[in-house]
Amino acid sequence: MPAVDPDRCTDCLACLEVCPVDAIRPSAHPIHPIEVESYRIMNSEVDFSSWPVGQREVVARMVHATADDSFATSARVGTAAVDGAISALRSGAPVICDARMVMAGIPSVPTACCYLDQVDSAREGTTRSAAGMTAAAEDHPDGALWVIGNAPTALTALMEIQHRIRPAAIVGLPVGYVGAAAAKADLWAGPWRELAITNVGRKGGSAVAAAAVNALVRMAVDGEGRSDGAAAEGGGWRP
């Protein structure tokens, strides 16, 4: 049997694509005992029962990453968002991030990119993050997963060019006192509602956006959203 060299493997999963008889299956992610205990505590304190499988894993990961129970009720997940994002991740579609901090939080996604380095300046009245979204849309108009976890202006810019792009899904979780709540409300009220993973209010940030993507990555690799009844005490849900 061939062996995988762990020092060279990049977990790109390309080997799953080239097997002619589909005989290779990815193994489940190892679960650290601290994570198991974190989920046990979280599930004893936070009710995720109203969320459907798939959406539940994403929202639970958002709560786990922030220790902020409010995401369990403030999160908004469109009916096609989870499936769209998982399909994009499995196909190796671009994952466009508004900030390098988001990229840093999703190291297992080889197609993650950020266009900030390609934008030297922004026009008056806007930001480099917004300009980065516009530049990325020129290169990736179809099928990308868009992840905004930092700049409300990036999400607003994306909404302004919605007629030019066809996203697989949008993780729209910018943070801030200026514009964040409004940008997310516009996303949820607009034509991309069913593709959106977002929340109500000012809270958000790179960590919670990356957490949502990491939940989607786990589902893309491991299959359906998992119940940890057998793995974690308390039978809680985990991404």
C-alpha positions in Angstrom: 0.0 0.0 0.0 1.3 3.5 -0.8 1.9 5.7 2.2 1.4 9.5 2.6 4.4 11.5 3.6 3.0 13.8 6.4 5.9 16.2 5.9 5.1 16.8 2.3 1.3 16.4 2.2 -0.6 19.7 2.0 -4.1 18.2 2.6 -5.2 19.5 -0.8 -7.3 16.3 -1.3 -6.4 16.1 -5.0 -5.8 12.4 -4.5 -9.6 12.1 -4.0 -10.2 13.5 -7.4 -7.9 11.3 -9.4 -8.8 7.8 -8.1 -10.5 6.1 -11.0 -12.7 3.9 -8.8 -13.4 6.4 -6.0 -11.7 4.1 -3.5 -10.2 6.8 -1.3 -12.1 8.5 1.5 -10.9 11.3 3.7 -10.7 10.4 7.4 -12.5 12.5 10.0 -10.6 15.4 11.5 -9.0 14.4 14.8 -10.8 16.1 17.7 -8.7 17.5 20.6 -10.0 16.8 24.1 -10.3 20.5 24.8 -12.5 20.9 21.8 -14.7 18.0 23.0 -15.0 19.6 26.4 -15.7 23.0 24.9 -18.6 21.6 22.9 -19.9 19.7 25.9 -20.1 22.9 27.9 -21.5 25.0 25.0 -24.2 22.5 24.3 -25.2 22.4 27.9 -25.7 26.2 27.9 -26.8 27.0 24.3 -29.9 25.7 22.5 -29.2 25.0 18.8 -32.2 22.8 18.3 -34.1 25.2 16.1 -31.3 25.1 13.4 -31.5 22.5 10.7 -28.5 20.1 10.2 -25.8 21.9 8.3 -26.8 25.3 9.4 -26.6 24.1 13.0 -22.9 23.1 12.5 -22.1 26.5 11.1 -23.8 28.5 13.9 -22.3 26.3 16.6 -18.9 26.9 15.2 -19.5 30.6 15.3 -20.5 30.5 18.9 -17.6 28.2 19.8 -15.0 30.5 18.2 -16.2 33.6 20.0 -17.7 32.2 23.2 -20.6 34.6 22.3 -23.9 32.8 22.8 -25.8 35.6 21.0 -24.7 34.2 17.6 -27.1 31.3 18.3 -30.0 33.7 17.8 -28.6 36.5 15.7 -27.1 34.3 13.0 -29.0 34.2 9.6 -28.3 31.3 7.2 -29.9 31.1 3.8 -31.5 27.8 2.7 -29.0 27.3 -0.1 -25.9 28.8 1.6 -24.5 25.7 3.2 -24.9 23.4 0.1 -23.6 26.2 -2.1 -20.5 26.7 0.0 -19.8 23.0 0.4 -20.0 22.5 -3.3 -17.7 25.3 -4.0 -15.1 24.0 -1.5 -15.3 20.5 -2.9 -14.8 21.8 -6.4 -11.8 23.9 -5.5 -13.5 27.2 -6.3 -11.8 30.5 -5.2 -12.5 31.6 -1.7 -12.3 35.4 -1.7 -11.5 37.0 1.7 -11.8 40.7 2.5 -8.8 40.6 4.9 -5.7 38.6 5.5 -6.9 37.8 9.0 -9.7 35.8 7.5 -7.2 33.9 5.3 -5.1 33.2 8.4 -8.1 31.5 10.0 -8.7 29.1 7.2 -5.3 27.5 6.5 -6.8 24.3 5.2 -8.4 26.1 2.2 -5.7 26.3 -0.6 -7.9 28.4 -2.8 -8.3 31.2 -0.3 -7.1 34.6 -1.5 -7.2 38.3 -0.6 -6.9 41.1 -3.1 -5.8 43.8 -0.7 -2.2 43.5 -1.9 -3.3 44.2 -5.4 -5.0 47.5 -4.4 -2.6 50.4 -3.7 -5.3 52.9 -3.0 -9.0 53.4 -3.0 -11.1 56.2 -4.5 -12.2 58.9 -2.3 -15.1 57.9 0.0 -14.4 54.2 -0.1 -11.8 51.7 1.2 -9.1 49.4 -0.1 -11.2 46.5 1.1 -14.1 47.6 -1.1 -11.7 48.1 -4.0 -10.4 44.6 -3.4 -13.8 43.1 -3.8 -14.3 44.9 -7.1 -11.0 43.7 -8.4 -11.7 40.1 -7.3 -15.1 40.2 -9.0 -13.3 41.0 -12.3 -11.3 37.8 -12.0 -13.9 35.5 -10.3 -17.4 36.4 -11.5 -18.8 32.9 -11.2 -18.9 30.3 -8.5 -16.6 31.8 -5.8 -17.2 31.6 -2.1 -17.0 35.2 -0.8 -16.0 35.7 2.9 -16.2 39.1 4.5 -15.2 39.2 8.2 -13.7 42.6 8.7 -14.8 45.5 6.5 -18.5 46.5 6.2 -17.4 48.5 3.1 -16.3 45.2 1.4 -19.8 43.7 1.8 -21.4 46.9 0.6 -19.1 47.0 -2.5 -20.0 43.4 -3.2 -23.7 44.2 -3.0 -23.2 47.1 -5.4 -21.9 44.9 -8.1 -24.2 42.0 -7.5 -25.5 42.1 -11.1 -21.9 41.2 -12.3 -21.2 38.1 -10.2 -22.8 34.8 -9.5 -21.5 33.6 -6.1 -21.7 30.1 -4.7 -22.3 31.6 -1.3 -21.5 34.6 0.8 -20.2 34.6 4.4 -21.0 38.2 5.3 -20.0 38.8 8.9 -18.2 42.2 9.1 -17.8 43.9 12.4 -18.1 47.5 13.5 -20.1 50.5 14.7 -20.2 52.1 11.3 -22.0 50.3 8.5 -21.7 46.7 9.7 -25.3 46.2 10.8 -26.7 48.0 7.7 -24.5 46.1 5.3 -25.6 42.7 6.7 -29.3 43.8 6.8 -29.0 44.7 3.1 -27.4 41.3 2.3 -30.3 39.5 4.1 -32.9 41.6 2.4 -31.4 41.4 -1.1 -31.4 38.8 -3.9 -28.5 36.8 -2.3 -30.5 36.0 0.9 -30.7 32.3 0.2 -26.9 32.1 -0.3 -26.0 34.2 2.7 -24.4 33.3 6.1 -24.6 36.5 8.2 -26.0 37.9 11.4 -28.0 40.8 12.8 -26.2 43.7 14.4 -22.7 45.1 14.8 -21.0 41.9 16.0 -18.9 39.9 13.6 -15.2 39.8 12.7 -12.5 37.8 11.0 -12.6 35.0 13.7 -16.3 34.3 13.4 -16.2 34.5 9.6 -13.3 32.0 9.5 -15.1 29.8 12.0 -18.1 29.6 9.6 -15.8 28.6 6.8 -14.1 26.0 8.9 -17.4 24.4 9.7 -18.2 24.3 6.0 -14.7 22.8 5.3 -15.3 20.0 7.8 -18.7 19.2 6.3 -17.1 19.3 2.8 -14.5 16.8 3.8 -16.4 14.6 6.3 -19.8 14.6 4.7 -23.1 15.6 6.3 -23.3 17.7 9.5 -22.4 15.4 12.3 -24.0 14.6 15.6 -21.4 14.0 18.2 -23.6 11.8 20.3 -21.0 9.1 20.1 -17.9 11.3 20.4 -18.8 14.0 22.9 -20.5 13.7 26.2 -23.9 15.4 26.1 -24.6 14.4 22.5 -24.1 18.0 21.3 -23.8 19.1 17.7 -20.4 20.2 16.3 -19.1 21.2 12.9 
